[in-house]
Amino acid sequence: MALKVAIVGLPNVGKSTLFNALTQTAQAQAANYPFCTIEPNVGDVAVPEYRLDKLAAIAGSKEIIPSRINFVDIAGLVRGASKGEGLGNQFLANIRDCDAVAFVARCFEDDDITHVEGRIDPLSDLDIIETELMLADLESLEKRVPNLEKRARQDKEAANTLRLCNLALAQLNAGRPARTADISKEDEKAWHMLQLLTSLPALYVSNVDEGSADKGNKYSDLVAERAAKDGANSVVISAQIESEVAMLAADEREEFLGALGLEEPGLNRLIHEAYKLLGLQTYFTVGPKEARAWTIHVGDTAPQAAGVIHTDFEKGFIRAETIAFDDFVRLNGEAGAKEAGKMRSEGKEYVVKDGDVMHFRFNV
């Protein structure tokens, strides 16, 4: 399951610094001027998963393969981006094929780093970004509607698309992002096909100064309140600290974070919040060859989980031999779990739980 999260914000809010820390590279140029990112940078990141290491150690796995998530660093948007201001239209298009949007708000003061709007106001930053995305969606929908109206009289699919377009237009014209629309499960696929920027789930990221990394500050508190009001997730991160952590050896990171009062890198929390936002969870396959994490949606059945490995696994699904993570660890692996009666044989109706260790039986 290839997941993509767009990192979006005004210039000089710390997006590229955050992206560089995420990918532990210097692919994105972090510079103190607008539009320093000319092409969208895409970073492929391993999803932090402490359980995978434990499973691999017990099973003696030769290889550990975590799940992956892609982050896309979108160049800084400015007021008027939907009308082509700055490098607007070029970058708005790069958001459309993402699964979620991380809105980065500047929640730190620094006279050496200019703000494109000349002030520190994270809520205004969020408003500008959301407004530009909404305007871009409005323009996209208004161009589509006339053609759909012509076709809708004789084409059921066009009629359904037109209905959803009008639903989205009603939200946007009322000043609300498309994600606030009430969409039935039957309409979800067609709704997604509209590729609306504001229909994507939103995660608000407060980029704070180093001294506020553990508890946030007055600015990040405002962002958290806004997120709760908007039904979005939020996370506090110091991009500067994360970039320093990314440069340290693995055995030095825990000591460095501890000195700052942090239990784990903020980037781990960002990735986990993205998973929560998208309704995702993890199951594992474990053996001598490899221990591997697989990403599925919360509520997926055993055959659907098997299909993430290969479509043939889902088509020919017979059963899944399943062990809960805690039982696998406590009983020291598959043999111990089986002997203790903790290995279960689950059928097609089984809803996979986060952390399940699974082995699938299927017909070719």
Backbone torsions as a table, in degrees:
resi	resn	phi	psi	omega
1	MET	NA	106.4	-177.6
2	ALA	-84.6	110.0	-177.9
3	LEU	-104.3	139.8	-179.6
4	LYS	-131.4	130.2	177.4
5	VAL	-120.6	124.1	178.4
6	ALA	-84.2	133.2	174.8
7	ILE	-98.9	113.5	-171.1
8	VAL	-124.3	143.0	176.1
9	GLY	-179.8	174.0	174.1
10	LEU	-70.5	165.3	176.1
11	PRO	-61.3	147.1	173.4
12	ASN	64.2	31.5	174.1
13	VAL	-100.5	-4.8	178.2
14	GLY	104.2	15.4	-177.9
15	LYS	-60.8	-50.8	-175.5
16	SER	-70.2	-33.3	174.0
17	THR	-62.0	-42.8	178.3
18	LEU	-64.2	-45.2	179.9
19	PHE	-61.0	-44.3	179.8
20	ASN	-60.8	-39.9	178.4
21	ALA	-67.6	-40.4	178.6
22	LEU	-57.1	-47.5	-174.4
23	THR	-93.4	-4.2	-178.1
24	GLN	52.2	40.6	177.3
25	THR	-135.2	178.1	174.7
26	ALA	-117.6	35.9	-177.4
27	GLN	-63.3	-39.7	-178.7
28	ALA	-94.0	130.6	-179.7
29	GLN	-78.5	113.7	179.1
30	ALA	-93.8	102.6	-175.5
31	ALA	-133.7	157.8	-174.6
32	ASN	-88.8	57.4	171.1
33	TYR	-158.7	152.6	-178.5
34	PRO	-64.0	151.5	173.1
35	PHE	66.3	27.3	179.2
36	CYS	-70.3	-20.4	175.7
37	THR	-96.9	107.4	-173.5
38	ILE	-89.9	-34.5	175.8
39	GLU	-118.5	146.8	178.4
40	PRO	-65.8	131.6	177.6
41	ASN	-95.8	136.1	179.6
42	VAL	-116.6	123.9	179.1
43	GLY	-116.4	131.2	178.4
44	ASP	-95.6	117.6	-170.1
45	VAL	-120.8	138.2	174.7
46	ALA	-74.1	136.7	177.4
47	VAL	-78.5	121.1	-179.1
48	PRO	-59.0	129.4	-176.1
49	GLU	-152.3	94.6	-177.4
50	TYR	-64.3	-28.2	-176.8
51	ARG	-66.2	-30.1	-177.3
52	LEU	-63.2	-41.4	179.4
53	ASP	-64.1	-39.9	179.6
54	LYS	-64.5	-43.7	-179.8
55	LEU	-63.7	-42.2	-179.1
56	ALA	-64.3	-39.1	180.0
57	ALA	-64.8	-41.2	179.9
58	ILE	-67.8	-41.7	-176.5
59	ALA	-86.4	-7.1	-177.8
60	GLY	65.3	35.5	-177.1
61	SER	-66.6	134.6	179.8
62	LYS	-74.4	-26.9	-176.6
63	GLU	-135.2	143.4	177.0
64	ILE	-116.2	123.5	-176.5
65	ILE	-123.5	104.3	179.5
66	PRO	-79.4	167.5	169.8
67	SER	-70.2	161.9	-178.8
68	ARG	-124.2	153.5	174.4
69	ILE	-141.4	139.4	-179.9
70	ASN	-99.8	134.4	172.3
71	PHE	-113.0	133.9	-178.4
72	VAL	-113.7	116.9	179.2
73	ASP	-85.0	107.2	-179.3
74	ILE	-90.3	134.7	-179.8
75	ALA	-56.3	149.6	-176.3
76	GLY	-54.6	125.2	176.3
77	LEU	-84.0	153.2	175.8
78	VAL	-131.0	167.8	176.4
79	ARG	-57.7	127.7	-178.1
80	GLY	94.7	6.6	-178.2
81	ALA	-59.8	-35.2	-178.5
82	SER	-66.1	-19.5	178.2
83	LYS	-102.7	11.1	176.7
84	GLY	96.5	3.4	178.6
85	GLU	-64.6	147.7	-175.2
86	GLY	63.0	-125.2	175.4
87	LEU	-120.4	35.2	-167.9
88	GLY	-51.6	-66.1	-172.1
89	ASN	-57.5	-37.7	-179.0
90	GLN	-57.3	-38.3	-173.9
91	PHE	-91.5	-28.2	175.2
92	LEU	-59.9	-37.7	-179.7
93	ALA	-63.8	-28.9	-177.6
94	ASN	-73.6	-12.7	-179.5
95	ILE	-84.3	-23.8	-168.1
96	ARG	-60.9	-32.2	-176.9
97	ASP	-94.9	15.7	177.5
98	CYS	-91.8	162.4	-178.8
99	ASP	-92.3	-22.6	-179.4
100	ALA	-157.5	165.2	179.1
101	VAL	-124.2	128.8	173.3
102	ALA	-100.7	111.1	178.9
103	PHE	-86.8	114.9	-179.8
104	VAL	-93.7	122.5	179.4
105	ALA	-112.1	135.4	179.2
106	ARG	-76.5	117.6	-179.2
107	CYS	-123.2	35.9	178.4
108	PHE	-139.2	153.8	176.6
109	GLU	-106.9	133.9	179.0
110	ASP	-160.6	110.0	-177.5
111	ASP	-65.7	-18.9	-178.5
112	ASP	-82.7	-13.5	-179.9
113	ILE	-116.5	110.5	-175.4
114	THR	-71.3	150.3	174.2
115	HIS	-107.0	131.1	-174.7
116	VAL	-58.9	-26.0	179.1
117	GLU	-98.2	-0.3	175.4
118	GLY	76.1	17.7	179.6
119	ARG	-159.7	162.3	175.6
120	ILE	-102.5	105.5	-178.2
121	ASP	-150.6	86.8	-174.0
122	PRO	-60.0	-32.9	-179.9
123	LEU	-68.9	-37.7	175.7
124	SER	-66.4	-37.9	176.1
125	ASP	-57.2	-48.1	-179.1
126	LEU	-63.1	-39.9	179.7
127	ASP	-62.4	-42.1	-179.0
128	ILE	-63.2	-46.8	-178.6
129	ILE	-62.9	-49.5	-178.6
130	GLU	-61.3	-41.0	180.0
131	THR	-61.9	-43.3	-179.8
132	GLU	-65.1	-37.9	177.8
133	LEU	-67.9	-39.7	179.0
134	MET	-65.7	-41.8	178.5
135	LEU	-63.7	-38.3	177.6
136	ALA	-65.1	-39.7	177.7
137	ASP	-65.6	-42.0	178.6
138	LEU	-58.7	-46.0	179.7
139	GLU	-61.7	-43.1	-179.4
140	SER	-62.4	-45.0	-177.7
141	LEU	-68.9	-42.7	-178.3
142	GLU	-63.9	-27.7	176.3
143	LYS	-74.3	-30.5	-175.8
144	ARG	-82.9	-33.6	-171.2
145	VAL	-56.8	-48.7	-177.7
146	PRO	-54.9	-44.1	179.4
147	ASN	-66.3	-39.8	179.1
148	LEU	-65.2	-37.7	179.2
149	GLU	-62.5	-35.9	178.0
150	LYS	-68.0	-40.3	-174.9
151	ARG	-83.2	-24.2	-171.0
152	ALA	-61.1	-26.1	-177.1
153	ARG	-66.6	-28.9	-176.9
154	GLN	-120.7	-1.8	-174.7
155	ASP	-126.9	110.9	-177.9
156	LYS	-61.6	-40.1	-178.8
157	GLU	-64.7	-42.7	177.8
158	ALA	-63.7	-37.8	179.0
159	ALA	-63.7	-40.3	179.2
160	ASN	-68.2	-41.2	178.4
161	THR	-63.6	-40.4	178.2
162	LEU	-61.8	-42.4	178.9
163	ARG	-58.9	-43.6	-179.5
164	LEU	-69.6	-36.6	176.3
165	CYS	-61.5	-43.5	179.5
166	ASN	-66.2	-34.3	176.6
167	LEU	-64.2	-44.5	178.8
168	ALA	-64.8	-42.2	179.2
169	LEU	-60.8	-38.5	179.1
170	ALA	-61.6	-42.4	178.7
171	GLN	-64.5	-49.2	-175.1
172	LEU	-65.8	-41.8	179.2
173	ASN	-66.8	-20.9	176.4
174	ALA	-89.1	3.9	178.4
175	GLY	82.4	20.1	-179.6
176	ARG	-115.8	140.6	176.7
177	PRO	-65.8	154.6	-176.4
178	ALA	-60.3	-25.7	-178.1
179	ARG	-64.1	-16.1	-179.4
180	THR	-82.7	-6.5	179.6
181	ALA	-69.5	147.0	178.0
182	ASP	-89.1	105.7	-175.2
183	ILE	-110.5	129.1	179.0
184	SER	-73.1	160.5	179.8
185	LYS	-61.3	-35.0	-179.8
186	GLU	-66.5	-26.1	-177.0
187	ASP	-94.8	-5.6	-171.8
188	GLU	-58.5	-43.4	-178.1
189	LYS	-64.3	-48.1	179.9
190	ALA	-65.0	-36.6	177.9
191	TRP	-62.5	-43.9	179.5
192	HIS	-63.3	-33.9	-178.7
193	MET	-67.4	-16.9	176.8
194	LEU	-69.0	-19.8	178.5
195	GLN	53.7	48.9	178.7
196	LEU	-83.6	132.2	-178.7
197	LEU	-62.4	-38.8	-175.8
198	THR	-88.2	4.7	173.8
199	SER	-89.3	-11.1	-178.8
200	LEU	-73.0	141.1	175.6
201	PRO	-57.8	144.9	-174.5
202	ALA	-115.5	139.4	174.9
203	LEU	-125.0	123.7	-179.7
204	TYR	-94.2	124.8	-178.1
205	VAL	-112.5	116.5	177.2
206	SER	-91.5	112.3	178.1
207	ASN	-90.2	106.9	-173.5
208	VAL	-106.9	170.6	175.0
209	ASP	-72.8	165.8	-175.5
210	GLU	-58.6	-38.7	-177.7
211	GLY	-70.1	-13.4	-178.1
212	SER	-108.0	8.5	-172.7
213	ALA	-64.7	-29.0	-175.9
214	ASP	-85.7	-37.4	-174.8
215	LYS	-123.1	-2.6	-178.0
216	GLY	81.1	-170.2	-179.8
217	ASN	-147.7	-170.8	-176.5
218	LYS	-62.4	-31.7	179.8
219	TYR	-72.7	-46.7	-178.6
220	SER	-67.3	-28.4	175.7
221	ASP	-62.9	-39.1	178.1
222	LEU	-65.0	-39.8	179.5
223	VAL	-65.8	-41.3	179.1
224	ALA	-61.9	-40.5	177.6
225	GLU	-64.2	-41.4	178.9
226	ARG	-63.8	-42.3	180.0
227	ALA	-61.1	-44.5	179.8
228	ALA	-61.5	-40.0	179.2
229	LYS	-66.6	-38.4	-176.8
230	ASP	-86.4	-2.6	-177.4
231	GLY	71.1	27.2	179.7
232	ALA	-106.1	166.2	173.5
233	ASN	-91.7	157.6	177.4
234	SER	-141.5	155.4	179.4
235	VAL	-150.5	143.7	179.0
236	VAL	-102.1	129.7	-178.7
237	ILE	-142.6	144.3	166.7
238	SER	-104.1	105.7	-177.8
239	ALA	-60.5	-32.5	-179.9
240	GLN	-65.7	-44.1	177.8
241	ILE	-63.9	-43.1	-178.4
242	GLU	-62.5	-35.5	178.8
243	SER	-68.6	-32.9	176.5
244	GLU	-71.1	-41.2	178.4
245	VAL	-61.0	-40.1	-177.6
246	ALA	-62.1	-24.1	-178.4
247	MET	-87.5	-10.9	-177.0
248	LEU	-85.9	154.0	172.3
249	ALA	-67.6	152.8	-175.1
250	ALA	-54.5	-39.7	-176.5
251	ASP	-75.6	-10.1	179.2
252	GLU	-96.1	-16.2	-172.7
253	ARG	-67.2	-43.7	-176.9
254	GLU	-60.7	-43.0	179.7
255	GLU	-64.5	-42.6	-179.6
256	PHE	-62.8	-46.1	-179.6
257	LEU	-65.9	-39.8	179.5
258	GLY	-60.4	-38.4	179.1
259	ALA	-64.7	-23.2	-180.0
260	LEU	-97.1	0.9	-179.9
261	GLY	79.7	22.0	-178.7
262	LEU	-110.0	136.6	-179.4
263	GLU	-83.0	-30.1	-179.2
264	GLU	-152.6	162.5	177.0
265	PRO	-59.2	143.6	178.0
266	GLY	-62.2	-26.8	179.9
267	LEU	-65.3	-34.1	175.3
268	ASN	-61.0	-43.0	179.5
269	ARG	-66.0	-36.7	178.4
270	LEU	-61.8	-45.8	-178.9
271	ILE	-66.2	-42.8	179.7
272	HIS	-65.8	-36.2	176.6
273	GLU	-66.8	-35.9	177.1
274	ALA	-64.0	-40.2	177.1
275	TYR	-62.6	-45.6	-179.8
276	LYS	-61.8	-42.7	-179.6
277	LEU	-59.0	-39.3	-176.6
278	LEU	-90.2	2.0	178.3
279	GLY	67.7	44.5	-175.9
280	LEU	-110.5	157.9	175.2
281	GLN	-148.8	177.5	-173.3
282	THR	-126.5	137.7	165.8
283	TYR	-124.7	168.7	-172.6
284	PHE	-128.2	148.7	164.3
285	THR	-118.0	134.0	-172.1
286	VAL	-135.4	135.8	176.6
287	GLY	-166.9	178.9	-179.8
288	PRO	-60.0	-33.2	-178.1
289	LYS	-73.6	-48.4	-177.8
290	GLU	-156.6	153.6	168.1
291	ALA	-113.4	127.2	-171.5
292	ARG	-136.6	140.7	175.9
293	ALA	-99.6	138.6	179.8
294	TRP	-124.7	137.8	-178.7
295	THR	-98.1	129.4	176.5
296	ILE	-138.3	170.0	176.1
297	HIS	-83.1	145.6	172.2
298	VAL	-58.9	130.0	-178.7
299	GLY	98.8	-7.4	178.2
300	ASP	-65.6	143.4	177.3
301	THR	-85.6	170.3	-179.5
302	ALA	-57.6	-44.9	177.3
303	PRO	-61.8	-37.4	178.2
304	GLN	-66.3	-38.5	176.8
305	ALA	-64.2	-40.5	178.5
306	ALA	-63.8	-34.7	-178.9
307	GLY	-65.6	-20.8	176.8
308	VAL	-67.6	-31.4	176.9
309	ILE	-74.5	-49.9	178.4
310	HIS	-163.1	139.8	-178.6
311	THR	-59.0	-30.4	178.4
312	ASP	-63.6	-31.0	179.0
313	PHE	-64.9	-37.4	179.5
314	GLU	-74.3	-43.6	-178.4
315	LYS	-63.5	-40.8	-176.0
316	GLY	-101.8	18.3	-175.1
317	PHE	-55.4	131.2	174.9
318	ILE	-110.1	-57.5	178.5
319	ARG	-161.7	168.8	177.5
320	ALA	-125.7	123.0	173.7
321	GLU	-83.2	118.9	-165.9
322	THR	-127.3	135.8	176.0
323	ILE	-131.9	130.8	176.3
324	ALA	-66.1	146.0	-178.1
325	PHE	-53.8	-48.4	-177.8
326	ASP	-60.3	-38.7	178.7
327	ASP	-68.5	-39.8	179.4
328	PHE	-60.2	-43.4	-178.8
329	VAL	-72.3	-48.3	-176.4
330	ARG	-62.1	-35.2	-175.9
331	LEU	-100.7	11.6	172.6
332	ASN	61.2	40.8	170.6
333	GLY	112.9	-173.2	-172.8
334	GLU	-64.9	-43.6	-177.4
335	ALA	-62.2	-44.9	180.0
336	GLY	-65.4	-40.3	179.6
337	ALA	-65.6	-40.0	179.9
338	LYS	-65.3	-44.4	-179.3
339	GLU	-63.3	-34.0	-179.0
340	ALA	-86.3	2.3	179.4
341	GLY	75.9	22.3	-178.7
342	LYS	-99.9	0.2	172.0
343	MET	-92.2	122.9	-175.8
344	ARG	-108.7	145.8	173.4
345	SER	-100.3	111.0	-174.7
346	GLU	-109.4	143.9	-178.2
347	GLY	-99.0	-161.6	-172.3
348	LYS	-66.4	-24.1	-177.0
349	GLU	-87.8	-6.2	-175.4
350	TYR	-66.3	130.0	176.0
351	VAL	-93.7	118.7	-174.1
352	VAL	-65.6	139.0	177.5
353	LYS	-100.3	149.3	176.9
354	ASP	-59.4	129.3	178.5
355	GLY	92.6	-4.2	177.8
356	ASP	-58.0	138.0	171.4
357	VAL	-101.0	121.4	-168.0
358	MET	-128.4	145.7	171.6
359	HIS	-132.5	124.0	-173.0
360	PHE	-98.2	139.9	171.9
361	ARG	-109.3	130.9	-176.4
362	PHE	-152.1	157.4	174.1
363	ASN	-90.8	137.5	177.4
364	VAL	-74.7	NA	NA
